[in-house]
Each structure stands twice: as C-alpha cells, then as structure tokens.
Amino acid sequence: MRLGVSGKVLLALTVLLVAFAGDATFTVLTIHQARQGVLANEAYLDLQGSVDAAWKSLNDFAPSLGRNMRMDPNLALAFKSSRKHLDDAVAAIDRFLEKEPASTRRTDFEATRKQISTLRAQVDAIAAEAGAAEGSASPKARPEFESHFAMLTHSLNRLRRPLRGESGQIAQRLTDDEDTALQMALGLGITGLAIAAAAFLFTLRTLRPLSVLRARAREVAGGDYARRTGVTSHDEIGDLAREFDAMAGAIEEREHKLIRSERLATVGRMAAQITHEVRNPLASIGLYAELLGDEINPGNDEGKRLVTSIISEVDRLTEITETYLRFARLPKPKLEREDLGAIVTGVLEFSRAELSQAGIALDLDVAPGLPEVAADEAQLRQALLNLVRNAKEAMRASGRLRVRVEAADGPEAGGAAPTVRVTVQDSGAGIPRENLEKIFDPFFSTKERGTGLGLALVQQIVVEHGGRVDVASGADEGTTFSLTFPALAASPNAAPEARDERDTAESAGAALAHGAEGVTAAR
C-alpha cells in the first residue's frame, strides 16, 4: 500500500494524538476516581462523627440506669441529641449520593442508610418506652427498657467500628492511588515524549528529500546534470525526485544537442566558406590539366600519366567539396505522410545488385500494417543508402546484412506513443569501443579517404525528422544501427491517385539516392 506524504504526516500526528489522548484520559479518570474517593472519605468521616456523637449521647447514661430507681431527667434530652446526630448521618449519606449518583460505593452507603434509619426508629421507640417506664407501676417495665437501651447502644457501637475502618481504607486507597497515578503519569509522559520524538523523526525523514531536491536544483542550475537525487521513497516526494532526475537528464540531453547543433552549424559555415573558395580554383586546375593533356606529345607517356593523375585528384577533391556543401546546406525536410517500409524496400532493391556483387547476403524483414511517418522521402533514402554502403564497406568481401522495419512503443507517456524503427545490422568486425562516442562527429573517420560526414549526415537527417539514432557494436559481433521515428495517427485510406503519386515519389527518391552514392559514413 502506497502512503503519501500527507498520509505519513497524518499517521504520525494520529499516533501522537492517540498517545496524548490516552494520557489525558488516564489523568481525567484518575482525578475523577480520586475525587470520588475524597468525597466518599468526607462522607464517611461525617457519618462516623454523627454515629459516634449519637452513641456517646446515650452511652453516658448506661452505667446509671441500673443503680437509680428513678430516670435521669437528662435522658430525654440525650434521646433527642442522638436522634439529631442520626439525622445528620442520613443527611451526609444523602449529600454524597446526590453528588455521586453513579459511585461504586452507592450500594454500601444505601445499606448504611437503612441501618441508620432502623436505629432512628429504635431511638424513637426507646425514648417513648423510657417515658412509659418512668410513670409505670409495673415491675417489669424498667428491666425491659434497660434491655432495649443496652441493645440500642450496642447497635450504635457496632455500627461505629466498620465506619471507622472504611474511612481508613479509603484514606489508604487514596494514598496508593496517588502513588500509582504518579507512576502511570510518569510512564505515560515518557511514552508520549518518546512517541512525539519518533513522530518528529518520522516526519523529518519523510521531508528530508526536499533538502536533497533543493541542493540538486542548485547543482542543475550550475550545469551539473550527471548526479541523481537517489530518492527511493514511494510517495509524492519520491515521484517529484524521479521527475526531477528525468528533467535533469532531458536538460542534459538537450544541452548536448544544442552544443552539437551549434558545432555543426559552425562546421557547416566553415565548410561552405572553404568549399566556395576552393571550387573555382579546382575547376580552373581541372580545365588547365585537360588543356595541358591535349598539348602533350603522343609519345610522352609519363607526361600523360601525370596529367591523368592530376585530373583524377581534382575530380576527387571536387567530389569532397560537393559532399561538404551537401552537409552544410542540407535543406529542412519537407515532411509528408510516408510508408517507411516502402522507402526501405526501395533503397535495398536499388542496392541489392551492388551488395550481391560484393558477396553480401541481404535479409529484409518489413512488418505488415506499419503506421505512416512524417518524412522527406529523398532525405531518408540518402540516410539509408549511407548506412547500407557503410555496412558493405565494413564487411569487406562477404557477410550478411539484416534490415528490419517494425512498429514499437516509444518511451514517452509510459510507452504509449507509437514509433517505427529501422534496424540495419551487419556482420562486420564492429566499431572499437573508444570510437563509439565519436562516430557521429563531423570529419571523424577511420578510412584513408573518408570525409567523416556520412554518419553525421545520417544523424542530422534523422534528428530533423524528430527521431533518434542508436548504435550497438562489439568486437567480432558486427554493428547495429537503429533509426527510430515517431509514427503518425492513422489516416483515412489513401485514394488510388495518392498511391500512384507515392510510387512516383519512390522512383524519384531512388534516383536521388543514386546521385548520393559518393556520401559514405565513418567507421
């Protein structure tokens, strides 16, 4: 699953928020629990104080009941005081239950409230019984009252003990909860800080390629196109880095093409100027040599041989100057919809006899249904003828020339742009590795009488057609040239008249290619 930059940052923030939300939730729960404990402890303390006071109000009269025959006049006041303290105890319970209706101690407090309500009823009953026993003449009234009074004080005393113990337990629990909460708070705080640091480092690592891109942008602005960002992340920044690398490569390629174009333009202007200055003297030399040959006596064979050599060299120099002019003044191609397979077939049929005479076998493979290309037929025939004759010279006396024309997908738009590729493969000795990068340079040649303009002219023609030239060669493996041209969209079926005109153009192109016989490529 691919996670983008925004997703990564959101994930880091989510983890951080979850950590601090957990910390905050634990803190709130701990505070709430401590608040309940404090309120419960306060309620138990109030309850305990009220029950103690109620017990003490009656317990002070317990020793005197058995000795005195008459009732203590303050006993009725003691019953009222005890009843009031028990009412205060019930009120303390009611206040706690009102503040904490969902407390976990609600059941215990309600049970205690029932006990206190029962004791209040007993206090009222025994207080009434005390008044009756004071005015009664029955000898049994006094002992029954004393027995009930003792039971009441005993019940109050028995209720006091668990209240005191419960209050102590709550206080101890609050102390333990405080220690636990402190430890948990420290642990959660440290964990939160660790998660925050991890989220920060994660975000920093996610955004770190941006600084690399900024540095590479400065390097590209300074003319360094070779280095790459090296970013391999599968997110938007990784996509941006890969696009940036592709852009740097495209800029480098275009700069090389621009430099080469400027170099070729300079060389072309120089060649045109030099050729212009040399052609007229060469023509004069050739004319004078012919006139001189006519003046030489028939018996002077040596003189005639020298004049013949001069005329031959003048013709060769004239051919070279014509080649320079053709390179320097190559016109812009007049692009029309053409069938590249038909053009290649025409060039090879024109060259078949020449190849057969040199002992070279020809294999031609043209894929059916090829898309058309925008091309200047005459210029393409010239470029193909140069490659074919170049291959013939590389194979010397024998060999095999394989030519293939096929449709292919271009590199643009993920391989979606169709192209047409012409492959010319010979079985010669191959091009030395150190010369591969120089073969398209003007005037570079390994032949004794080569002009070094053949492959430069081929590349110039192909580039002018929006295509590219690729070469692969190895020792004793031959050389393969690949000419790739962008294909045109399918057009409606051509009319018969248009097909006839195209056939006529192919014948004219063959004648022009025959005129370009002197232009050969450098090896």
N, C-alpha and C positions, 0 to 999 in steps of 0.2 A: 504494500500500500504506500503510495507516494504522499508524503506530508510536506506541504508548502511552508514557506517562511511564516506566514500568518498563522498557520496551524501549529507550527512549532512554538512560536511565541505564546499563542493561546494555551497550548498544552502546559508550558512552563508556568504561566500565570494561574492556570487552573489548579495545578499541583500546589502552588504556593498558597492560593486562596483556600484550598481544601485543608492544608496544614494549619493555617491560622484560624480558619473556621472551626476546626476541631479543638484547637487550643482555647478559642473564645467560648465554645460550647461547654467544654470541660470546666472552664472558670465560672461560667454562669451557673452550671449545675452544682458546682462545689459551693458557691456563695449561697445559692438557694437552699442547699442542704444544711449549710451552717446556720442560715437564718432560721430554718425550721427547728434546728437543734437549740438555738438560743431562745426562741420563743417557747419551745417546749420546756426548757430548763427554767425559764422565768415562771411559766405556768405551774410547774411542779414546786418551785420554791414558794410561790404564793399559796398553792394548795397545801403544801406541807406546813407553812406558818399558820394558816387558818385552822387546819385539823389539830395542830399542836395547841393552839390557843383554846380551841373547843375542849380538848381533852384536859388541859390544865384548869379550865374554869370549873369542871366537875370533879376532877381528881383531888382537888384541895379539900373537898368535903367528905371524901370517902372514909378517912380514919374516925371522924366524929360521929358518924351515923350509928355505929354500934354502941357508943358509950352514952350518948344523950338520949333521954327518953322523949325529948321534945325536938322538933325540927328546927334547924338553924334558919333564922328569918332571911339570911342572905342566899339561901339555896335557890329560891325562885329567881333571884337576880342572876345566879350562876347559870340556871337553865336558859334564861333569855340571852345571856352572853354567849353560851355555847351554840344556841340556835343561830345567832347572828354570825358567828365565825363559820359555821357550816354553810350559811347562805353566801358568805364571801367566797368560800371554797367553790361552790357551784358557779358563782359568777366568774371566778377565774377560769374555770373549765369552759364556760360559755364564750368568754372573750377569746380564748385560744382557738376553739373550734370555728368561731366566726372569722378570725384572721387566716386560719389554715384549714379550710374545709376539706382539702384533699390530702391532709397529712397522713403519714403511715401510722401515727400514734392515735388516730381518731378512735379506734376501737378501744384502746386502753383507757383513754380519757372518758369515753362514754360508760365503760364498765365502772370506773371510779365514781362517775357522777351518779350512777344508780346506787352504789353503796352509800354515798353521802346522803342521797335522798332518803334511803331507808333509815339511816342514822338520824336524820332530821325528824322523821316520823316517830322514831323511838324516843327522841328527846321530848317531843311534844306530848307523847303518851305518858312518859315517866314523870314529866312536870305536872301533868294533870293528876297522875297517880299519887304524887307527893302531897298535893293539896288534899286529896281524899283521905290519905293515910293520916294526916295531921288531925283531921276532925273526926276520924272513925273511932269507934269504941271496940272494934273487933281486934282481938289479939293477933290475928293472922295478917292484918293489913301492913303492919310495919315490916315484918320479915320479907314479905313479897316485894315491897318497894325496894328494900335494901338489895335483894337479889337482882331485881331488874336494873337497879342503878349500877351495881357491880358489873353486870353484863354489858351495859352501855359503855362504861369507862374502858372495859376490856376491849370492846369492839373498836372504840376510838384509838386505843393504844395499838391494837393490831393493824389498823389502817395506816398509822404513822410510819411504821418501820419500812414497808415497801416504798412509800413515797420518798423517804429519805434515801433509800438505796437506789431508786430510779433516778433521782436527781444527781446522785454521784456518778451513776453510769453514763448519764448524758454528758456531764462535765468531762469524764474521762474520754468518751467517744469524741467530743468536740476537740479535745487535745490531740487524739490520734488522727482525726480527720485533718486537723491543721498540719500535722507532720506529713501526712500522705499527700495533701493538696500542695504543700510546698515542694515535695519531691517530684510530684507529677508536673507541677508548673515549671520547675527547672528542666525536667526531661523534655517536656513539650516545647519549651523555649529553645533549648539546644537543638532539638529536632527541627523546629521551624527555621532556626538560623541556618542549619545545615541544608535544608530544602531550599531556602532562599539563595544560599551560596551556589547550590547545584543549579537552580533555575537561572541565576545570573551567568554562570559559566556556560550553561547550555545555550542561552540566548547569545552570549558573546561569541561562542563557537559558530553559531548559525550565521551571525552577521560579520564574522571575521573576513570572509571572502570579499566583502565590499572594499576593505582596505587594499586587498590584493588587486582588485579591479582598478582602484584609483591609481595605484602605483604603475600598473600595466598601461593605463591610459596615458600617463606621463611619458612612459617609455615609447609608446607608439607615436605620441606627439613629437618625440625626439628622433624618430626614424628607426627605432629598434622594433622590427616586426617578427623576429625569429622566435622569441620566447613565448611561452604559453602560460596561461594562468594556473593550470594544474588543479582547478577546482573540480571535484568529482561528486558534489552533493546533488541529489535528485530533487531539487526544489527550484523556485523561481530564480534564486541567485545562481544556482548551477546552470540553469538554462541561459541566463544572461551571460555567464562566463563563457559558455560554449559558443554562443552567438558572437561574443566579443572576439574570441580566438578566430572564428571564421571570418569576422570582419577584418581582423589584422592580416590574416592570410590573403584575403581578397585585395586589401590595400597594397600589400607587398607585391602581389602578382600584377596589379595594375601599374604600380610604380615601375616594375621591371619592364612591363610592356611599353610604358611611356618612354623610359630611357632607351629601350630598343628602337622605338619608333623615331625618337629624336636622332639616335645614332644612324638609323637607316636613312632618315631624311638628309642628314649631313653628308653621309656617304653618297647618296644619290646626287646631291647637288655637286659634290666634288667630281663624281664620275661623269656627270653630264658636262661639267666645265672642261674637264680633261679631254673627254671624248670629242667635244666640239673643237678644241684646239688641235687635236691630233688627226681628225678625219681628213681635213683638207690637205695637210702635208702628205698623209698616206696616199691619198688619191693622186697627188702630183707625182710622188715617188713611183707608184704603180704605173702611171702613164709614161713617165720618163723611162722606166725599166723596159716597158714594152717597145718604145721607140728605139731604145738602145739595142734591144734584141734584133730589131729589124735591120740595124746598121752593121751588125757584126757579120763578118765574112762567113760563108758557109763552112769553111774548113776549120774555123776556130771553135772546136767543141767545148774547150774549157770555158771560154767566154760565155757561150750559150748556156752551159750548166750553171754558171754563177748568176746569170740574169734570171734563169728559171727559178733558182733558189730565192732570189730577191723577190720575185713576183709572188712565190708561194708564201713567204713570210709576211709580205704586205697583205695578202688575202687573209692570212690567219689573224693578223692584227686588226684588220677591218671587221672580221667576224667577232673578235673580242669587244671592239668598240660598240658594235651593234648590240651585243649582249648587255653591256653596261647601260646603254641607252634604254633598252627594253626594261631593265631593272629600275632605272631611275625614273622613267616616265610611264610606269605601269598605270594605266587609267583606272578610275573607280569602276568596279564591276557593275554591269547593267543586269540587275537581278530579275529573273523571270522564273516562273514555276517550271522546274525541270525534273525529269526522271533520271536520278543519279545512276541507277543500274544501267540504263541505256547508254549514258555517256561513257561509263567504264567499259561496257561491252564494245562500243565503237572504238575506243582507244586501243584496246587489246586486239581487236580484229585488225586494226591498222598495223600493230607491232608484231603480229603473230609470225609473219614471214621472217622478219628480222631476228626474232628470238629463235625460231627453228633453225635458221642458218647458223646461229651461234651454238646450237646443240642444247638449247634450254627448253625443257618441257613446261607447258603452261597449264595451270589448273584454275579455272574460273568458276566461281560459285556465286550466283546472284539470287538472293532470296525473293520469292514471289510476293506481290502485293506491297511493295515498298512505298512509303509515303513520299510525296514530292518534296523538293527542297528549293529554296530561293538561290539561284546560281546564275553566273555568267558562264555559259557553256564553253566558250572559247578559252577563257582563263582556266577553268577546271581541266580541260583537255591538255592544256600546256603543263599544268602542275602534275597530272597523272603521267603524262609522257616522260617528264623529267624523272619521276620515281621509277618507272619501268626501265628506262635506259640506264639509270643509275644502278638498278639491281642487275641488269645484264652485265655491266662492267665489273660488278663485284663478284660475279660467279665465273668470270673468265670464259673457259671453253665449254663448260657443261654445268648443269644444275637444274633446279626446279623452281619455278616462280608460281606462288599461290596468291590469288587475288580473290577476296571475298567481300561481298556487299550485303549488309544486313541491317535490320532495324534494331535499335537499342533504346533503353531508357536513360535519359540524361541525369546528372547529379542534382539538378535544380528541383526544388519542391519535393524532396524525398524520392527522386527517381520518377516523377510523374511526367516530366517533359520529354517527349519522344525525340530521338535523333536517328540519323542514318550514318553508319560507319563503313568506311572503305579500308580494308586491310591489305597491305602489299607486303608479302613475306618472301624473302629469297633464302637460298641455301648457301650463301657465300661464307667468307671467313669471319664476318662480323666486324663491328667497329670497336677499336680499343676503348677501354673504359675511360681513359684520360681524355679522349676526343669527343665523348658523347655530349658534353656540355658546350662544345664549340661548333658542332656541325651546322648549326643554323646561323652562325656569324658570317656576315658578308666577307668575301675574299679569303675565307679559310678553306684550304684544300690540301689533300694528301696526294694529288695527282701532279705529274710533272707539268702538264699543260692545262690543268683545270683552272677555271676562273673563280671558283669558290662562291658562285652566285646561284647555283641550281637549287639547293635546299633552302637558301634564304628566300628565293623567289617562291618556292612552294609554300613556305610558311606565311609569307606575305599574302599570297592569294587566299589561302585557307582562312587566315585571320580576317581578311577583308570580307569574307563570306560569313563571319560570325561563328566560325568553327575553331577547332584546335588540332594540333599535330602532336602525336605521341610516338615515341620511338623506344624499342626494346631490342637489345643486341647483346650477344655473348660470344666468347671465343668459340669458333667452330660450330656455332649454333645459328648462324645467319642473322639477318636483321629484319625487323618487322616495323613498318610504318603504319600508323592508324590515323586516318583523317576522319574527324567526326564533325557532322554538320547538323544544325537544328532542322527538324522536319516541320513542314507546313501542315496546317489543318487540312483535312480532306475537303476537296472542292467538288462541285458537280462534274459529271462526266464530260470530258472534253469532246467537242464536236469533231467529226472526221476531218474537216478542213484544218482544225488546230493541230490534229495529229500529223497531217501531211506537212504543215509548216515546221513542226518539231523535227520530223525526219529530214527535211531540207536543212535545218539548222545543224543537225548532227553531221551531215555530209560536209557542210562548210567548216564546222569545227575540226573535222578530221584533216581537212586541207590546211587549216591554220596550224594544227599540231605538227603536220609535216614540215611547215615552214619554221617551226621552233626546234628543229632537230639539233641545232648546234648548242642548245642550252642544256647542260648536264649538271648533276648535283655533286657536291663534295662528299667524300667519304673520309 
